[in-house]
């Protein structure tokens, strides 16, 4: 069995279609948000909402307290949008960050 060779001269629309499953978007968003917060376990849930393009995400996170929650939520949104765009080429229309738990810092 030989691998098919795709000529770079063929326009993308004629090469075929790539579908990225929602679960892949969830994992990428989870990783990006965890890295933005410096705590991989800080993301409690991620949901892809609505069909199609652009992508809409809801992330449930736990954040340290006391902290500037708005700044942390903005960092999560920025990281998720950048990561999904870079790795999948998908446009993110909305990222809703829900603070589900505050973790006291010592």
Secondary structure in CASP SS format (residue, H / E / C, confidence):
PFRMAT SS
TARGET T0000
AUTHOR 0000-0000-0000
METHOD secondary structure of the structure
MODEL  1
X C 1.00
X C 1.00
X C 1.00
X C 1.00
X C 1.00
X C 1.00
X C 1.00
X C 1.00
X C 1.00
X C 1.00
X C 1.00
X H 1.00
X H 1.00
X H 1.00
X H 1.00
X C 1.00
X C 1.00
X C 1.00
X C 1.00
X C 1.00
X C 1.00
X H 1.00
X H 1.00
X H 1.00
X H 1.00
X H 1.00
X H 1.00
X H 1.00
X H 1.00
X H 1.00
X H 1.00
X H 1.00
X H 1.00
X H 1.00
X H 1.00
X H 1.00
X H 1.00
X C 1.00
X C 1.00
X H 1.00
X H 1.00
X H 1.00
X E 1.00
X E 1.00
X E 1.00
X E 1.00
X E 1.00
X E 1.00
X E 1.00
X C 1.00
X C 1.00
X C 1.00
X C 1.00
X C 1.00
X E 1.00
X E 1.00
X E 1.00
X E 1.00
X E 1.00
X E 1.00
X E 1.00
X E 1.00
X E 1.00
X E 1.00
X E 1.00
X C 1.00
X C 1.00
X C 1.00
X H 1.00
X H 1.00
X H 1.00
X H 1.00
X H 1.00
X H 1.00
X H 1.00
X H 1.00
X H 1.00
X H 1.00
X H 1.00
X H 1.00
X H 1.00
X H 1.00
X H 1.00
X H 1.00
X H 1.00
X H 1.00
X H 1.00
X H 1.00
X C 1.00
X C 1.00
X C 1.00
X E 1.00
X E 1.00
X E 1.00
X E 1.00
X E 1.00
X E 1.00
X E 1.00
X E 1.00
X E 1.00
X E 1.00
X E 1.00
X E 1.00
X E 1.00
X C 1.00
X C 1.00
END
